[in-house]
Amino acid sequence: MKNTKEQIFKLGKIGGLTLPNRIIKAGCFEGMSQNEGVTPALLNHHKKITAGGTAMTTVAYCSVTYDGRAFEHEMWMREDLIPELKQLTKAIHENGALASIQLGHCGYFASPSVIGKRPMGASPKFNLFRLSYCRQMSQQDIEEKINDFVKAAEIAKTSGFDAIEIHAGHGYLLSQFLSPYTNKRKDEYGGSLKNRARFASEIIKGVRKSLGKDFPILVKMNLRDGMNGGLELDESIEAAKLFEQAGADAIIPSSGFTSKTPFRMLRGKLPISGMVANQKKWFMKLGLLLFGKMIVQEYPFDKLFHFDDASKLKDAVNIPVIYIGGITSAKDIKTILDAGFDFVQLGRTLILDPDFPNKIKRNIELTNNCDHCNRCVAAMDGSGVYCVSGEKGFLE
């Protein structure tokens, strides 16, 4: 057991950054930006996470621009947010932890009622969840979004963040370009995998040039989209290589497409009642209540459910690969580190109990007792993420 503890609490590097241990809080949307920025709830959430011993916490989904949001209570990056972000990073640093921020854009999954206009995407596409039909991005749109990602990354660095995570997975904008399901373009951003990865690669290159060679750039991407016509493992491996060449310091391989297979990235139960309760529009409530289980597919939970696919991607790149998916104990973390992964990201484990890292340092046999009900996911659409099990969800 001493070896397990030494492995987990050993220093690790991403780019020019040294992390105090191998546990990173995953970028799970908190649903705590009711002011489109940093609320006391968001600040306290990450203070609790980092007080519990996590090496680095990821402030989840921050849109690079106003038009990239799916919900009113999502953060979007702008210069007047810097004072609030500095308060957040200062609080995280005071707990001895590091701060990362996840930068993305919803693309065709953006809500017309939130952004006040028609969403845009890689190609025209109807979105059942938004009842919207997006327009295809022009070359000018693409150039503007590259600049927006770079500007957002610059603001993050100025605000005291130690790393950024570019969200190129889960069916959001960069994922929409990567996936043949949503990318039907005939120009240099469509067709071959190299073309479909060009947009994300140009963003990585732009951020790298702006922030310098040592600032850590993490990229979250899909192993598989999980539906017919979507991105599959062979292409995701090639995309990861392209992202490494573009300047990424680490890859976070996940799965699932928000508008088609959202619970593939989570596994476990469908929290239909909670999702219904947090919908504001009556027709969305009715639709989820009547057809939720037909529209949203359920995936049974298995330990380390991304392990096989993520291992193949890891073996194909020369930068750190951060494992996420189905970790519930120190033993699971050891399995991942033994397999050659550099770090792990934890989501629901830390939502259930932010003190998990400190607790396993004291008792390496500790096992998380999350039942994967996913009601925390439903809560993100309401007043903010929380675990209904609270502090009682551990077995010793």
Backbone torsions as a table, in degrees:
resi	resn	phi	psi	omega
1	MET	NA	-27.9	177.9
2	LYS	-61.1	-39.9	179.1
3	ASN	-62.4	-39.3	178.2
4	THR	-60.8	-46.3	-180.0
5	LYS	-62.7	-42.4	-180.0
6	GLU	-63.3	-39.7	179.0
7	GLN	-62.5	-48.4	-174.6
8	ILE	-69.0	-37.5	-174.0
9	PHE	-105.5	31.3	175.3
10	LYS	-93.1	145.4	177.4
11	LEU	-60.7	147.6	177.6
12	GLY	-142.2	157.4	-176.6
13	LYS	-122.5	140.0	168.5
14	ILE	-129.4	113.3	-173.9
15	GLY	59.9	-130.0	178.8
16	GLY	-92.5	12.6	-175.1
17	LEU	-104.6	133.6	175.2
18	THR	-103.6	125.3	179.7
19	LEU	-101.2	142.2	-175.9
20	PRO	-71.7	-19.4	174.9
21	ASN	-155.6	-171.3	-171.5
22	ARG	-102.8	15.3	-177.7
23	ILE	-110.3	123.1	179.2
24	ILE	-120.2	136.0	173.9
25	LYS	-73.5	125.4	-179.1
26	ALA	-69.3	157.6	178.0
27	GLY	-80.1	78.5	177.6
28	CYS	-96.0	120.9	-177.6
29	PHE	-51.6	122.2	-174.6
30	GLU	-81.4	-28.5	-175.4
31	GLY	67.6	31.5	-173.9
32	MET	-123.5	29.7	178.8
33	SER	-118.6	55.7	-178.8
34	GLN	-63.4	-18.0	175.5
35	ASN	-100.7	13.9	-177.4
36	GLU	64.6	20.4	179.9
37	GLY	-153.1	-138.1	-176.3
38	VAL	-96.5	113.2	175.2
39	THR	-96.4	163.8	173.4
40	PRO	-55.9	-35.6	179.8
41	ALA	-64.2	-42.6	179.0
42	LEU	-65.3	-42.0	178.3
43	LEU	-61.1	-47.4	-178.9
44	ASN	-66.5	-35.7	178.6
45	HIS	-58.0	-49.0	-177.0
46	HIS	-77.1	-25.4	172.6
47	LYS	-65.1	-42.0	178.3
48	LYS	-65.1	-43.5	179.9
49	ILE	-59.3	-48.2	-174.2
50	THR	-77.6	-25.7	174.4
51	ALA	-67.3	-20.1	-178.2
52	GLY	-85.0	1.3	173.6
53	GLY	105.0	2.6	177.1
54	THR	-67.0	138.0	-176.9
55	ALA	-67.8	-43.1	-178.7
56	MET	-147.0	135.2	176.8
57	THR	-106.5	146.0	-179.9
58	THR	-108.4	114.6	173.8
59	VAL	-72.7	118.7	-166.7
60	ALA	-82.6	169.6	-173.3
61	TYR	3.1	96.2	170.8
62	CYS	-113.7	116.0	-179.8
63	SER	-71.2	141.7	-179.6
64	VAL	-72.3	-19.5	177.1
65	THR	-146.9	165.9	-178.9
66	TYR	-58.2	-35.0	-173.4
67	ASP	-83.5	9.5	-179.0
68	GLY	-107.3	22.3	-172.9
69	ARG	-108.1	146.7	176.8
70	ALA	-99.4	-21.5	-176.8
71	PHE	-134.1	155.5	176.9
72	GLU	-66.3	-30.0	-177.0
73	HIS	-96.2	44.9	173.0
74	GLU	-114.6	141.6	178.1
75	MET	-75.2	144.3	170.7
76	TRP	-134.2	146.0	-167.9
77	MET	-85.0	130.4	173.9
78	ARG	-158.0	161.9	-172.1
79	GLU	-64.7	-33.5	-178.0
80	ASP	-72.8	-2.4	176.1
81	LEU	-87.8	-10.6	-174.1
82	ILE	-55.5	-45.8	179.4
83	PRO	-58.1	-40.8	178.5
84	GLU	-66.7	-42.5	179.8
85	LEU	-65.5	-35.6	177.3
86	LYS	-64.7	-36.7	175.1
87	GLN	-61.8	-40.7	-179.2
88	LEU	-66.5	-49.5	-178.8
89	THR	-66.9	-33.6	177.7
90	LYS	-63.3	-43.4	179.6
91	ALA	-63.8	-39.3	178.4
92	ILE	-65.7	-45.0	-179.4
93	HIS	-65.4	-34.1	178.9
94	GLU	-64.4	-22.0	176.2
95	ASN	-90.2	8.7	176.9
96	GLY	79.2	16.1	-177.5
97	ALA	-114.1	172.2	178.5
98	LEU	-108.5	160.4	-174.9
99	ALA	-124.1	130.4	172.6
100	SER	-121.9	156.1	176.5
101	ILE	-132.0	135.9	-178.1
102	GLN	-90.5	118.4	-178.1
103	LEU	-107.5	131.9	-178.2
104	GLY	-158.0	-172.5	176.8
105	HIS	-153.7	133.5	-175.0
106	CYS	-73.1	-20.3	-178.6
107	GLY	60.8	-128.7	-176.1
108	TYR	-72.4	-7.4	176.9
109	PHE	-89.5	-2.1	176.4
110	ALA	-64.1	148.9	-178.1
111	SER	-90.0	121.4	178.3
112	PRO	-57.4	-35.9	-178.7
113	SER	-70.6	-23.8	179.5
114	VAL	-86.0	-45.4	-174.7
115	ILE	-89.5	-11.8	175.7
116	GLY	75.6	17.7	177.5
117	LYS	-161.7	177.4	-179.6
118	ARG	-70.9	132.3	178.0
119	PRO	-67.5	163.9	176.4
120	MET	-126.6	157.5	-178.8
121	GLY	-154.3	-173.9	179.5
122	ALA	-60.8	-42.2	179.1
123	SER	-143.4	161.7	176.0
124	PRO	-58.3	134.1	-176.1
125	LYS	-157.1	138.0	175.1
126	PHE	-86.0	135.0	179.4
127	ASN	-114.0	111.4	-178.2
128	LEU	-63.0	-37.1	-177.4
129	PHE	-67.9	-29.6	-178.4
130	ARG	-105.5	-9.0	-174.3
131	LEU	51.8	45.8	-177.1
132	SER	-133.0	159.7	179.5
133	TYR	-126.2	112.9	-173.1
134	CYS	-81.4	161.0	174.0
135	ARG	-96.9	155.5	177.8
136	GLN	-76.7	135.7	178.8
137	MET	-69.6	138.2	175.7
138	SER	-86.1	172.2	175.7
139	GLN	-59.0	-39.8	178.3
140	GLN	-63.6	-41.8	177.0
141	ASP	-58.5	-44.4	-178.4
142	ILE	-62.4	-46.2	179.3
143	GLU	-62.2	-40.0	178.9
144	GLU	-63.6	-41.6	-178.7
145	LYS	-70.0	-34.6	174.1
146	ILE	-59.2	-47.1	178.7
147	ASN	-63.4	-36.7	179.4
148	ASP	-64.7	-42.1	177.1
149	PHE	-63.1	-42.6	179.4
150	VAL	-63.5	-45.4	179.5
151	LYS	-62.6	-41.8	178.8
152	ALA	-62.7	-39.6	178.4
153	ALA	-65.5	-38.4	178.3
154	GLU	-64.2	-42.4	177.9
155	ILE	-63.2	-39.3	178.8
156	ALA	-61.4	-45.2	179.4
157	LYS	-63.5	-44.5	178.2
158	THR	-60.0	-32.8	-177.4
159	SER	-81.2	-0.4	175.0
160	GLY	99.1	6.6	176.8
161	PHE	-70.7	144.4	-177.0
162	ASP	-91.9	-15.4	-178.3
163	ALA	-159.6	161.7	171.0
164	ILE	-125.9	150.4	175.7
165	GLU	-118.7	114.4	177.4
166	ILE	-84.9	123.5	-176.0
167	HIS	-88.9	104.4	178.8
168	ALA	-117.2	25.8	-179.1
169	GLY	-128.7	-171.9	170.3
170	HIS	60.4	19.2	175.5
171	GLY	85.1	6.8	175.9
172	TYR	-78.9	-175.8	-165.2
173	LEU	-52.3	-51.1	-177.5
174	LEU	-66.7	-33.1	174.9
175	SER	-67.0	-34.1	178.5
176	GLN	-65.6	-31.7	174.9
177	PHE	-75.3	-38.2	-179.4
178	LEU	-68.0	-35.3	-172.0
179	SER	-83.6	128.6	174.9
180	PRO	-66.3	-15.2	177.5
181	TYR	-67.3	-35.8	-176.4
182	THR	-111.4	-11.9	-178.2
183	ASN	-107.3	105.1	178.4
184	LYS	-115.2	21.1	-175.3
185	ARG	-66.8	155.0	179.3
186	LYS	-112.5	4.9	-178.5
187	ASP	-99.5	-161.4	-176.8
188	GLU	-72.0	-2.9	176.9
189	TYR	-107.1	12.1	179.6
190	GLY	-139.8	168.0	178.5
191	GLY	96.0	-104.4	-177.9
192	SER	-67.5	161.2	177.4
193	LEU	-61.2	-40.3	179.2
194	LYS	-60.0	-40.9	177.7
195	ASN	-67.7	-43.1	-178.5
196	ARG	-67.4	-25.3	178.4
197	ALA	-89.7	-3.9	-174.2
198	ARG	-62.1	-43.3	-178.2
199	PHE	-58.8	-52.5	179.7
200	ALA	-62.8	-39.8	-179.4
201	SER	-64.2	-38.9	179.0
202	GLU	-68.1	-33.4	175.4
203	ILE	-65.7	-45.8	179.4
204	ILE	-60.5	-45.2	179.0
205	LYS	-61.0	-42.4	-179.8
206	GLY	-65.1	-42.4	178.3
207	VAL	-66.0	-42.6	179.2
208	ARG	-60.1	-45.4	-179.8
209	LYS	-61.6	-39.1	-177.0
210	SER	-75.1	-42.4	-172.6
211	LEU	-91.9	-10.6	178.0
212	GLY	96.2	168.8	-170.6
213	LYS	-74.2	-20.1	-174.6
214	ASP	-100.0	-15.6	-176.6
215	PHE	-71.3	127.3	-173.2
216	PRO	-70.2	126.9	174.1
217	ILE	-116.4	113.6	175.9
218	LEU	-101.3	146.4	178.4
219	VAL	-126.1	120.8	173.2
220	LYS	-92.9	132.0	-177.0
221	MET	-148.2	167.5	179.9
222	ASN	-88.5	140.6	164.9
223	LEU	-77.0	-45.1	176.8
224	ARG	-147.2	143.9	174.9
225	ASP	-74.7	-34.9	176.1
226	GLY	96.2	14.8	176.6
227	MET	-143.1	161.8	179.5
228	ASN	-58.4	131.6	178.8
229	GLY	86.0	1.5	-178.9
230	GLY	-91.7	-177.2	178.1
231	LEU	-67.0	135.0	177.6
232	GLU	-116.7	173.0	-170.1
233	LEU	-60.6	-41.3	-176.9
234	ASP	-59.4	-40.9	179.3
235	GLU	-76.8	-32.9	178.9
236	SER	-64.9	-35.8	177.2
237	ILE	-63.7	-43.4	178.4
238	GLU	-66.0	-37.4	177.4
239	ALA	-63.8	-41.2	178.4
240	ALA	-60.1	-39.3	177.2
241	LYS	-63.1	-41.6	178.8
242	LEU	-65.0	-38.4	178.9
243	PHE	-67.4	-36.9	175.2
244	GLU	-61.9	-45.8	178.8
245	GLN	-62.0	-33.1	-178.6
246	ALA	-73.9	-18.6	177.8
247	GLY	125.6	8.3	177.3
248	ALA	-67.2	143.2	179.0
249	ASP	-96.6	-19.9	-179.0
250	ALA	-159.6	151.8	178.4
251	ILE	-118.8	137.9	175.3
252	ILE	-116.5	97.9	-177.0
253	PRO	-83.9	123.1	179.9
254	SER	-128.6	-155.4	178.4
255	SER	-162.9	169.7	176.3
256	GLY	99.8	148.8	-176.8
257	PHE	-125.5	115.3	-168.7
258	THR	-51.8	-39.3	-176.8
259	SER	-89.4	-2.5	-178.4
260	LYS	-129.7	-49.3	-175.3
261	THR	-132.8	56.1	-170.7
262	PRO	-62.9	-30.7	-175.7
263	PHE	-90.6	6.4	173.2
264	ARG	-68.8	-30.1	-179.7
265	MET	-78.0	-12.5	-174.7
266	LEU	-114.5	-49.8	-173.0
267	ARG	67.3	156.1	-179.1
268	GLY	112.0	-157.2	-172.6
269	LYS	-81.9	156.7	175.0
270	LEU	-93.2	118.5	-178.8
271	PRO	-85.3	60.7	-172.6
272	ILE	-57.8	-45.5	-177.3
273	SER	-60.8	-40.8	178.3
274	GLY	-67.9	-38.6	178.4
275	MET	-64.7	-40.2	177.8
276	VAL	-63.6	-45.1	-176.9
277	ALA	-61.0	-32.2	-174.8
278	ASN	-93.9	1.4	175.3
279	GLN	-81.8	137.7	-178.4
280	LYS	-89.1	-29.7	-176.1
281	LYS	-92.0	132.9	-174.5
282	TRP	-61.5	-36.6	-176.9
283	PHE	-71.7	-28.7	175.1
284	MET	-71.8	-39.4	175.6
285	LYS	-58.9	-48.2	-178.0
286	LEU	-64.1	-42.7	-179.1
287	GLY	-62.9	-43.9	178.7
288	LEU	-67.1	-39.3	-179.2
289	LEU	-64.1	-43.4	-176.2
290	LEU	-84.0	-37.0	-170.7
291	PHE	-123.7	6.1	-175.1
292	GLY	-51.7	-45.9	-176.4
293	LYS	-75.4	-14.3	174.4
294	MET	-89.0	-32.4	-178.1
295	ILE	-81.0	-42.3	-175.8
296	VAL	-105.7	118.8	-177.8
297	GLN	-78.9	141.6	177.1
298	GLU	-97.8	137.3	178.3
299	TYR	-120.2	122.7	-180.0
300	PRO	-60.3	144.6	179.1
301	PHE	-80.0	132.8	172.3
302	ASP	-131.8	144.7	175.7
303	LYS	-60.3	139.3	173.6
304	LEU	51.4	48.0	-170.1
305	PHE	-68.2	-14.1	175.8
306	HIS	-99.2	2.8	-166.6
307	PHE	-58.0	-51.4	-174.7
308	ASP	-62.2	-49.7	-179.6
309	ASP	-66.1	-44.0	-178.5
310	ALA	-64.1	-33.2	178.4
311	SER	-63.5	-39.8	179.0
312	LYS	-66.5	-39.6	176.8
313	LEU	-66.1	-43.6	-179.4
314	LYS	-56.3	-41.5	-176.8
315	ASP	-70.6	-11.6	-175.7
316	ALA	-99.0	-9.7	-178.5
317	VAL	-121.5	166.3	-176.9
318	ASN	-115.0	15.7	177.2
319	ILE	-115.6	162.8	179.7
320	PRO	-56.6	138.9	173.0
321	VAL	-115.1	127.8	-175.0
322	ILE	-102.7	117.5	-175.4
323	TYR	-82.0	138.5	172.9
324	ILE	-139.6	139.7	175.0
325	GLY	127.6	99.4	170.1
326	GLY	83.2	25.9	176.8
327	ILE	-91.2	126.4	-178.8
328	THR	-130.4	3.4	-176.5
329	SER	-159.0	167.3	174.2
330	ALA	-62.6	-34.5	177.7
331	LYS	-60.8	-40.3	177.6
332	ASP	-63.8	-42.1	179.7
333	ILE	-62.4	-42.0	177.9
334	LYS	-60.2	-42.9	178.0
335	THR	-56.8	-43.1	-179.0
336	ILE	-67.0	-47.3	-179.0
337	LEU	-67.2	-37.6	176.7
338	ASP	-61.1	-30.9	-177.9
339	ALA	-79.8	-4.4	175.8
340	GLY	103.4	2.9	173.2
341	PHE	-73.1	149.0	-174.4
342	ASP	-88.7	-33.7	-178.5
343	PHE	-146.3	168.5	170.8
344	VAL	-123.7	149.4	168.7
345	GLN	-110.7	134.6	178.9
346	LEU	-118.0	136.7	178.1
347	GLY	-113.1	-84.8	-176.2
348	ARG	-61.4	-31.0	177.5
349	THR	-56.8	-43.0	-178.7
350	LEU	-84.2	-23.7	173.5
351	ILE	-67.8	-39.6	177.2
352	LEU	-64.8	-47.8	178.2
353	ASP	-147.6	105.4	179.7
354	PRO	-60.8	-18.9	-177.7
355	ASP	-85.3	8.5	-176.5
356	PHE	-52.2	-47.4	179.4
357	PRO	-59.6	-45.6	179.2
358	ASN	-65.2	-35.3	-179.3
359	LYS	-69.0	-39.7	179.0
360	ILE	-74.1	-21.0	173.9
361	LYS	-65.9	-34.8	178.1
362	ARG	-83.3	-33.2	-176.6
363	ASN	-141.7	95.2	-173.1
364	ILE	-68.1	-11.8	-179.9
365	GLU	-86.0	-1.8	-175.1
366	LEU	-60.8	138.0	178.9
367	THR	-126.9	132.1	177.9
368	ASN	-73.2	137.6	-176.0
369	ASN	-109.9	27.9	174.8
370	CYS	-58.4	131.4	-179.6
371	ASP	-94.5	8.0	175.1
372	HIS	56.1	39.5	177.1
373	CYS	-72.0	-22.2	177.6
374	ASN	65.0	19.2	174.5
375	ARG	-67.8	-22.0	174.0
376	CYS	-64.2	-33.1	179.1
377	VAL	-67.6	-44.2	177.3
378	ALA	-60.9	-36.7	-178.0
379	ALA	-64.9	-23.8	179.6
380	MET	-61.1	-29.2	180.0
381	ASP	-83.2	-4.0	-179.8
382	GLY	-106.5	-119.6	-177.5
383	SER	-87.8	-8.7	178.6
384	GLY	138.7	156.3	-173.7
385	VAL	-68.5	137.8	172.4
386	TYR	-158.1	164.6	178.6
387	CYS	-107.8	127.6	-178.6
388	VAL	-68.0	-19.0	-179.5
389	SER	-83.0	-20.0	179.3
390	GLY	57.9	-137.0	-175.8
391	GLU	-84.6	1.9	-173.7
392	LYS	-93.4	5.3	-170.7
393	GLY	-91.0	33.3	179.2
394	PHE	-127.2	145.9	174.4
395	LEU	-111.1	140.1	177.9
396	GLU	-121.5	NA	NA
